[in-house]
């Protein structure tokens, strides 16, 4: 079905194979094209592969899928997506916000991703991220490992996904094969927001210090 979850603005969408299905969900199309178009909030779990333009213009919702067709996460502006299998070509074209975690099972994801507006990064362990990455540019203020594991756990819970369970059971090996798709402008904006907050927090202290100094000078003059 095309446009599954279009405009999602809350709640949870779950699409899973029939209990009689005996195929491989990571090779089976379970939803059509343009799923989650413009979704703002809520979450969606798809126990199979999506068609083309999955999560196009996603602007805040959370989604897990086991593979996508071409143009996944096109023009995405916010939210979080986890893809547990292969993507089609031109992934992340025009993506300016949010983050996608892609399981690079064949090591060729970089060739299928449009990197004009995004960088491709390793998914570090929480400990590594804590020591190597400024927390001001963490997506949603959490480590990638914590967010990704939670997505896999939820996906397994709601869809019974064998792929999610296998990835969790072999987590250290699995984590190293995930790629974080991080929009360059989003990362820059996170850093700027943190810098403004830090400057604002320091600003009130400066007038107080100046006032205290002025008071000391006035007192000294009066004493003379």
Secondary structure, DSSP 4 states (H G I P E B T S, - for coil): -TTTTTT-EEEEEEE---TT--S-GGGSB-S-SSTTTT--EEEEEESSB--SSTTTT-EEEEEEES---TTTTTT-EEEEEEE-S---SSBTTT--EEEEEEE-TTS-HHHHB-TTSEEEEE---HHHHHHHS-GGGSGGGS-HHHHHHHHHHHHHHHH--HHHHHHHHTHHHHHTTEEEEEEHHHHHHHHHHHHHHHHHHHHHHHHHHHHHHHHHHHHHHHH-
